[in-house]
Amino acid sequence: MRILAPDHIHIKGVHPSTIKGVVQKMSKAISGICTKRQKSDNQEGTVVIHMHGGGFVAMSSASMRIYAARWCEKSKMVHFSIDHRLAPKNPYPDALDDIWQSYLWIINYSESILGIKAKKVIFAGDSSGANLAIAITLRIIHAGLQPPQGCLLVYPCLKLDLLYHTPSCFSALDNPMLHLSLLKLCIQAYVTEGMDYHKDPYISPIEASDELLKRMPIVRIITGSEDPFQDDNWRMVYRLRKLKKDVKIVVHEHLSHAFMCHQDLKNFKLYIEEACQLIKEIAEKDYVN
């Protein structure tokens, strides 16, 4: 798990000059003896838990720093970027389990160990990471726990099915970033043969029941008009609006998949600023489930 912070995270204790020192320092931290982090602009205690994209098979928190670090800097919020295990070596549900464990650690120990308050939690992710962001939210709801404050989903993949197609899927036929054949390979790597995954909401969140979706927190979606997943993004917006949930979608014309990772785009800074505004909008709302 990579921690991106708008200011320095300072934990005083035994200097970790030796292995023994590291152990002593962590022991003190876990016991709550360590000095709290100095106050920053994020005094309200909102943190972002970020899940990286990469089709469940590639990329990392380091790969997505190209936008996540900018989100952190501009939003003035600490970002926990999770490096989950990757398929095909670790297929479903390993990535989701990693995020579940990370989430529980953050809400239980981030303040005592790092001095980072997590009074409000926002889940964010791009592509497969956005799939995991909404899937873990549904899992939290199913477990009867308090959902996060909201979700920021950037061109989310909401339906994993080798035989499923919508009109927007065909834009992947000539998409250099996410070709249709690559999309199918990623699905085959993430869901093992013989798994009945077609209606599993933790694999395909678009298939979640109304009972789960009516407890969803605030949802914001950013996508492009040429994105292969756009149709399902709109389907999710429709379902949530039908349940009278707080949901918005922003569609950028003539943009395809993964545009948030291309800093050479003419309006890249605008896309970063827009995402940060949506994060702040989620944080400032009085969400009551």
ZAMAR-445616 format. One line per field, with one value per residue (C-alpha): residue number from 1; residue in one letter; y, z, x. Coordinates in pm, whole numbers. Example, Ala and Ser with C-alpha at 12.3 -4.5 7.8 and 13.67 -1.06 7.14 Angstrom:
BEGIN
seq (1 | 2)
type (A | S)
c2 (-450 | -106)
c3 (780 | 714)
c1 (1230 | 1367)
% end
This chain:
BEGIN
seq (1 | 2 | 3 | 4 | 5 | 6 | 7 | 8 | 9 | 10 | 11 | 12 | 13 | 14 | 15 | 16 | 17 | 18 | 19 | 20 | 21 | 22 | 23 | 24 | 25 | 26 | 27 | 28 | 29 | 30 | 31 | 32 | 33 | 34 | 35 | 36 | 37 | 38 | 39 | 40 | 41 | 42 | 43 | 44 | 45 | 46 | 47 | 48 | 49 | 50 | 51 | 52 | 53 | 54 | 55 | 56 | 57 | 58 | 59 | 60 | 61 | 62 | 63 | 64 | 65 | 66 | 67 | 68 | 69 | 70 | 71 | 72 | 73 | 74 | 75 | 76 | 77 | 78 | 79 | 80 | 81 | 82 | 83 | 84 | 85 | 86 | 87 | 88 | 89 | 90 | 91 | 92 | 93 | 94 | 95 | 96 | 97 | 98 | 99 | 100 | 101 | 102 | 103 | 104 | 105 | 106 | 107 | 108 | 109 | 110 | 111 | 112 | 113 | 114 | 115 | 116 | 117 | 118 | 119 | 120 | 121 | 122 | 123 | 124 | 125 | 126 | 127 | 128 | 129 | 130 | 131 | 132 | 133 | 134 | 135 | 136 | 137 | 138 | 139 | 140 | 141 | 142 | 143 | 144 | 145 | 146 | 147 | 148 | 149 | 150 | 151 | 152 | 153 | 154 | 155 | 156 | 157 | 158 | 159 | 160 | 161 | 162 | 163 | 164 | 165 | 166 | 167 | 168 | 169 | 170 | 171 | 172 | 173 | 174 | 175 | 176 | 177 | 178 | 179 | 180 | 181 | 182 | 183 | 184 | 185 | 186 | 187 | 188 | 189 | 190 | 191 | 192 | 193 | 194 | 195 | 196 | 197 | 198 | 199 | 200 | 201 | 202 | 203 | 204 | 205 | 206 | 207 | 208 | 209 | 210 | 211 | 212 | 213 | 214 | 215 | 216 | 217 | 218 | 219 | 220 | 221 | 222 | 223 | 224 | 225 | 226 | 227 | 228 | 229 | 230 | 231 | 232 | 233 | 234 | 235 | 236 | 237 | 238 | 239 | 240 | 241 | 242 | 243 | 244 | 245 | 246 | 247 | 248 | 249 | 250 | 251 | 252 | 253 | 254 | 255 | 256 | 257 | 258 | 259 | 260 | 261 | 262 | 263 | 264 | 265 | 266 | 267 | 268 | 269 | 270 | 271 | 272 | 273 | 274 | 275 | 276 | 277 | 278 | 279 | 280 | 281 | 282 | 283 | 284 | 285 | 286 | 287 | 288 | 289)
type (M | R | I | L | A | P | D | H | I | H | I | K | G | V | H | P | S | T | I | K | G | V | V | Q | K | M | S | K | A | I | S | G | I | C | T | K | R | Q | K | S | D | N | Q | E | G | T | V | V | I | H | M | H | G | G | G | F | V | A | M | S | S | A | S | M | R | I | Y | A | A | R | W | C | E | K | S | K | M | V | H | F | S | I | D | H | R | L | A | P | K | N | P | Y | P | D | A | L | D | D | I | W | Q | S | Y | L | W | I | I | N | Y | S | E | S | I | L | G | I | K | A | K | K | V | I | F | A | G | D | S | S | G | A | N | L | A | I | A | I | T | L | R | I | I | H | A | G | L | Q | P | P | Q | G | C | L | L | V | Y | P | C | L | K | L | D | L | L | Y | H | T | P | S | C | F | S | A | L | D | N | P | M | L | H | L | S | L | L | K | L | C | I | Q | A | Y | V | T | E | G | M | D | Y | H | K | D | P | Y | I | S | P | I | E | A | S | D | E | L | L | K | R | M | P | I | V | R | I | I | T | G | S | E | D | P | F | Q | D | D | N | W | R | M | V | Y | R | L | R | K | L | K | K | D | V | K | I | V | V | H | E | H | L | S | H | A | F | M | C | H | Q | D | L | K | N | F | K | L | Y | I | E | E | A | C | Q | L | I | K | E | I | A | E | K | D | Y | V | N)
c2 (0 | 333 | 641 | 972 | 1270 | 1645 | 1705 | 1514 | 1214 | 1227 | 949 | 1009 | 719 | 499 | 580 | 278 | 249 | -124 | -401 | -394 | -24 | -79 | -340 | -116 | 177 | -19 | -168 | 179 | 293 | 3 | 77 | 432 | 583 | 746 | 1118 | 1207 | 1348 | 1723 | 1887 | 1964 | 2105 | 1767 | 1823 | 1700 | 1347 | 1251 | 996 | 845 | 474 | 429 | 112 | 111 | -5 | -252 | -513 | -700 | -832 | -537 | -193 | -84 | 210 | 343 | 329 | 540 | 806 | 1003 | 1112 | 989 | 1210 | 1510 | 1419 | 1408 | 1739 | 1930 | 1776 | 1808 | 1460 | 1158 | 883 | 518 | 349 | -29 | -277 | -581 | -919 | -965 | -1228 | -1482 | -1601 | -1457 | -1458 | -1344 | -1295 | -1233 | -867 | -793 | -971 | -758 | -439 | -562 | -622 | -287 | -105 | -266 | -177 | 185 | 247 | 67 | 163 | 459 | 710 | 523 | 428 | 712 | 986 | 995 | 1028 | 838 | 978 | 982 | 736 | 784 | 494 | 582 | 385 | 371 | 91 | -242 | -39 | 129 | -216 | -310 | 20 | -38 | -413 | -359 | -104 | -365 | -618 | -374 | -312 | -686 | -734 | -482 | -228 | 147 | 220 | 477 | 840 | 788 | 643 | 817 | 578 | 666 | 478 | 181 | -173 | -286 | -607 | -899 | -1153 | -1311 | -1332 | -991 | -699 | -356 | -103 | 83 | -241 | -231 | 83 | -155 | -319 | -42 | 85 | 83 | 99 | -158 | -383 | -621 | -926 | -787 | -720 | -1083 | -1207 | -997 | -1145 | -1498 | -1427 | -1277 | -1531 | -1895 | -2155 | -2307 | -2014 | -1900 | -1533 | -1390 | -1266 | -1213 | -844 | -850 | -933 | -748 | -468 | -380 | -705 | -600 | -627 | -323 | -422 | -360 | -61 | 129 | 147 | 275 | 598 | 899 | 795 | 1004 | 861 | 1007 | 851 | 925 | 917 | 658 | 436 | 68 | 61 | 372 | 190 | 8 | 331 | 483 | 169 | 203 | 571 | 483 | 212 | 437 | 731 | 502 | 422 | 798 | 780 | 1070 | 992 | 1198 | 1110 | 1328 | 1229 | 1382 | 1393 | 1214 | 1051 | 678 | 455 | 550 | 921 | 1004 | 847 | 1059 | 1380 | 1491 | 1543 | 1905 | 1921 | 1681 | 1939 | 2006 | 1634 | 1624 | 1934 | 1798 | 1470 | 1661 | 1876 | 1563 | 1416 | 1738 | 1741 | 1390 | 1480 | 1795 | 1634 | 1521 | 1160 | 955 | 597)
c3 (0 | -109 | 96 | -88 | 143 | 80 | 367 | 559 | 765 | 1072 | 1328 | 1610 | 1797 | 1784 | 1477 | 1246 | 1199 | 1263 | 1216 | 1592 | 1571 | 1304 | 1517 | 1824 | 1628 | 1489 | 1833 | 1980 | 1691 | 1726 | 2098 | 2014 | 2172 | 1856 | 1802 | 1590 | 1244 | 1234 | 1142 | 777 | 556 | 582 | 939 | 864 | 837 | 481 | 310 | -37 | -86 | -442 | -655 | -968 | -1311 | -1538 | -1628 | -1299 | -1450 | -1464 | -1336 | -975 | -739 | -887 | -1242 | -1149 | -957 | -1281 | -1175 | -813 | -687 | -853 | -700 | -359 | -404 | -528 | -302 | 9 | 113 | 201 | -62 | 23 | -309 | -279 | -457 | -473 | -606 | -981 | -1205 | -1352 | -1063 | -821 | -977 | -819 | -527 | -425 | -533 | -359 | -44 | -42 | -65 | 207 | 443 | 353 | 415 | 758 | 849 | 744 | 939 | 1248 | 1262 | 1037 | 1315 | 1592 | 1372 | 1120 | 1285 | 981 | 1072 | 849 | 960 | 600 | 336 | -39 | -274 | -612 | -904 | -1278 | -1512 | -1329 | -1019 | -1044 | -1070 | -745 | -583 | -635 | -570 | -228 | -150 | -226 | -13 | 280 | 242 | 229 | 546 | 725 | 776 | 718 | 347 | 246 | 194 | -181 | -491 | -775 | -1070 | -1373 | -1690 | -1474 | -1604 | -1460 | -1651 | -1699 | -1943 | -2240 | -2437 | -2343 | -2585 | -2606 | -2890 | -2705 | -2675 | -3049 | -3010 | -2861 | -3200 | -3302 | -2957 | -2917 | -2536 | -2475 | -2774 | -2755 | -2762 | -2469 | -2277 | -2320 | -2208 | -1893 | -1812 | -1866 | -1635 | -1356 | -1347 | -1350 | -1582 | -1450 | -1220 | -1231 | -1247 | -1482 | -1211 | -931 | -826 | -686 | -1037 | -1240 | -1018 | -1280 | -1180 | -815 | -677 | -604 | -238 | -248 | -482 | -275 | 3 | -226 | -118 | -343 | -687 | -943 | -1280 | -1531 | -1876 | -2243 | -2532 | -2709 | -2406 | -2454 | -2111 | -2157 | -2213 | -1879 | -1708 | -1822 | -1719 | -1367 | -1357 | -1469 | -1204 | -926 | -1031 | -1040 | -676 | -605 | -528 | -555 | -881 | -1160 | -1477 | -1672 | -2033 | -2226 | -2597 | -2831 | -2545 | -2508 | -2232 | -1990 | -2077 | -1713 | -1758 | -2056 | -1930 | -2286 | -2360 | -2421 | -2133 | -1893 | -1612 | -1658 | -1614 | -1296 | -1158 | -1242 | -1060 | -754 | -754 | -759 | -469 | -271 | -365 | -225 | 92 | 159 | 124 | 428 | 329 | 545 | 437)
c1 (0 | 146 | 60 | 40 | 12 | -18 | 223 | 488 | 377 | 597 | 616 | 860 | 1016 | 1322 | 1529 | 1510 | 1887 | 1871 | 1620 | 1571 | 1500 | 1234 | 1061 | 1075 | 939 | 646 | 578 | 550 | 334 | 90 | 65 | -37 | 275 | 402 | 364 | 65 | 109 | 127 | -203 | -257 | -528 | -699 | -817 | -1168 | -1029 | -1123 | -901 | -911 | -853 | -737 | -738 | -526 | -637 | -461 | -721 | -663 | -338 | -97 | 5 | 53 | 15 | 340 | 200 | -100 | 93 | 76 | -273 | -310 | -26 | -188 | -525 | -358 | -181 | -485 | -747 | -526 | -633 | -423 | -447 | -390 | -311 | -343 | -118 | -341 | -234 | -265 | -420 | -371 | -153 | -404 | -752 | -1077 | -1134 | -770 | -758 | -1087 | -967 | -650 | -856 | -1092 | -798 | -642 | -969 | -1011 | -652 | -697 | -1017 | -882 | -515 | -431 | -483 | -298 | -2 | 20 | -180 | -408 | -774 | -1016 | -1349 | -1465 | -1346 | -1380 | -1309 | -1159 | -1026 | -985 | -1095 | -1052 | -964 | -1304 | -1460 | -1285 | -1387 | -1757 | -1727 | -1568 | -1839 | -2104 | -1917 | -1907 | -2281 | -2350 | -2143 | -2363 | -2086 | -2109 | -2040 | -1779 | -1872 | -1869 | -1704 | -1521 | -1519 | -1306 | -1412 | -1521 | -1548 | -1880 | -1954 | -1715 | -1856 | -1679 | -2006 | -2144 | -2139 | -2296 | -2256 | -1981 | -1780 | -1715 | -1507 | -1249 | -1202 | -960 | -867 | -485 | -506 | -778 | -835 | -1132 | -903 | -701 | -1020 | -1125 | -782 | -804 | -1145 | -1015 | -722 | -934 | -1218 | -1112 | -1262 | -1580 | -1658 | -2020 | -1933 | -2194 | -2429 | -2177 | -2205 | -1849 | -1722 | -1985 | -2122 | -2383 | -2556 | -2598 | -2950 | -3162 | -3136 | -2760 | -2768 | -3025 | -2763 | -2488 | -2319 | -2254 | -2129 | -1942 | -1836 | -1590 | -1567 | -1506 | -1750 | -1535 | -1479 | -1575 | -1743 | -1956 | -2287 | -2263 | -2161 | -2489 | -2679 | -2539 | -2633 | -2986 | -3025 | -2895 | -3112 | -3414 | -3338 | -3308 | -2937 | -2691 | -2509 | -2353 | -2165 | -1921 | -1854 | -1565 | -1620 | -1376 | -1184 | -1134 | -1003 | -721 | -710 | -640 | -296 | -190 | -34 | 45 | -325 | -418 | -667 | -493 | -475 | -845 | -926 | -717 | -885 | -1227 | -1160 | -1038 | -1350 | -1564 | -1364 | -1417 | -1785 | -1826 | -1639 | -1841 | -2182 | -2375 | -2426 | -2659 | -2722)
% end
